[in-house]
């Protein structure tokens, strides 16, 4: 039996950076779910006794874009081991996992978020096929996704999504993400995200290592407190549709994330020279035109240019006339706030 789910990436507005325990967040975060940046994963199961030459507790094979990829197997095996107490039949079957990203892997577009959420949705769907009880499918999928990748917990819902307990989001939780159900200004429901691909290679420092460096970071506590306050501040902004306040907070969050990297021990920098050139160009464009065009960054060199759909034509003019020169091979991805994963 084969099951296929397509799950999107997401871009955090208030960043999650630092964790404890079993992938629990040191601070709450909120994100836009994307649409065009997604992972499609097909899970094919076969009873284990029919598969020859098995070894270890789990039997699986992983293909990325049709190519068997052993380098990802330790991460998958660790994930399967962590969720086997929730999904007990995993040791009884052979899994063939075939996955494809619509965007460059490991370049700061949250490929682990879309990839682990797509795999978790497939596994949970198979759990239902095997007679398992799942009282709240997407909440449980978010929990499973979180175990594989913290930010993956947010990818199982569309729109704006909160992960981590926060006093102003009553149903928020450390173990799974929840969709933001309060009233949102319509312009934030259709926000655009043009991802400017400065660097499409493997990051010099993985997000897993980066999170770990927050354990003894001299500014960790103040950062976590600041994230809580920023999320409180962002909620009324999203309701009122104040683009200027939105942009100021989101850009500050992005730069704070990278400041934490530069102040850790050992320190590291994921931004590239062209990252800074794009940021400066966006600032100059906003100053000269007064248009609400902003940026954010994930844990990588690529720049997410955020703006309301109403000014899409003018914003894309900036991309095509100026920013594309700073992109590797002139590459960028046009994306927008999406509706969440889908079974295909």
C-alpha positions, 0 to 999 in steps of 0.5 A: 500500500502506498500513501502520498502527502504533500506538505509545505514549508513555513517561514517563522515570523517570531523565531524558534531558536533553542530547545530542550527535552524531546524537541520542545521549544525554548520559546514560542514561535509563529509562522506563515505556512507557504504553498509552492515550497513543499515536499511530496512524500510517498510511503510504501509499506510491506510486511517485514517477513517478505523482505530479505536481509533485514537488520536492526530494529527498523527496516526502511529505504529512503529515496530523494528525487529518485536516488537512494540517499543513505546520508539521511538514514540516521535521522530517519532511524532516530525519528522512527525510534522516538515515535515507535512508542506511539506507532508500535507497528513500525518495527513489523514492516518495511518502509519505502520512503520516496521524497521530493522537494520543490526547492533546494534542500538544506539551504534555509527554506525549512526542508526538514519542516516540510519533509518531516511533516509529510512523512509524519502525515503518511505514517499517521495515515497508515496508522489509521489504515491499520485500525489505529485510533487518532482522535485529532488527526492534525494535532497528532500529526503535529506532535509526530512532526515535532519529534522529527523537526521542531518547525515541522510541527507548524507545517501541518496547518495552513495560514498563521500557526503558533507552536509553544505555550503562550499566554495570549494564545489559549490553546497553544502547547509545547508538544504541538502547534495550533492554527491561529484562530483569532481574527486576522486582517485579510491582507495577512491571509494572502501575504506574498513571499518571494524567496531569493536564493542567495545560496543553494548549498548545504549550510555550514552549520546545521540548525540542529547544531545551532539550536544546541549552541543556545544551551550555554548562550550568554544571551539565551534567557533574554532572547527567549523573553524577547520572543515571548514579548514579540509574539504578544506584540504581533498578535494585534498587528496581525488583526489590525493590518499594520504593515509598518509595525509588522515589518519592523517586528519581523525584520528585527526578529530575523536579525536577532536570530542571526545575532544569536548565531554570531554571539554563540560559542563557537560563533558562526555566520550563515548570511552571505555578502549578497544577503546583506546587499538584498536587505539594503536594497529592500530598505532603500526601495521601501524608503524611496517608495513608501511601499510595505516590502520587508524581509525575513531570514530563516537559518540560512543565507536566503532572503524571504521578501514579504509584502501584501498581494496588492503591491505584487507587481511593484514588488516583483519589479524590484526583484527582476530589476535589481535583486535577481542580480544577487541571487545564485543563477538568478534563481528565486521562488514566488510563494505565498501564504498557503492552506496547508498539507494535502493528501495526493 
